[in-house]
Amino acid sequence: MKLYVTAALVSLIGLADSIYLTVEHVTGRSVRCTIVAGCSEVLSSQYAVVAGVPLALIGAAAYFSVFSLATLATFGYRAAAILLTVLVLTMFLVSLWLIYLQAFVIHAFCQFCLLSAAVTTALTVIVLFARRAARLS
């Protein structure tokens, strides 16, 4: 199904974004914001690391999983489509939480984090439409 191919391709944007942020975190370099100011505040906050693991690395693993599951769903693996839906909805909820943290707790925004939230939102819409289309056919 073309929607799953689209989801796989869109997930690569999130994967690239997350890998970039992970590399910058691990090497200790500061990320430069060009659109909004606040990347350093967000990426150096206590919320940028979960149990010692950079949140960006967790994001990279999630986006790679989305890519893999969307690819399998393209070839008709129904279980992959179900797992993809659960994963993307979970990612969407986490993105909402992270946007809340940026707006109301950290009081700063990171353009790379906002890109990730936009990619996750797009993936959510694509995957929900794909699931609906699969039910209707």
Number of C-alpha atoms within 10 A of each C-alpha: 14 9 19 27 18 18 26 24 16 19 26 17 16 27 24 15 20 26 19 16 24 20 14 15 20 11 9 9 10 13 17 14 14 10 11 13 14 19 21 15 16 22 24 13 12 10 14 16 16 12 6 7 12 19 19 25 21 16 20 22 15 20 29 18 19 30 24 16 24 28 21 19 23 20 12 13 13 14 12 19 23 14 16 27 22 14 17 24 19 15 22 21 14 14 20 15 12 19 19 13 16 21 12 10 11 16 12 18 22 23 17 21 22 16 15 25 21 15 23 27 19 17 28 22 14 20 24 17 14 21 16 11 12 12 8 7 5
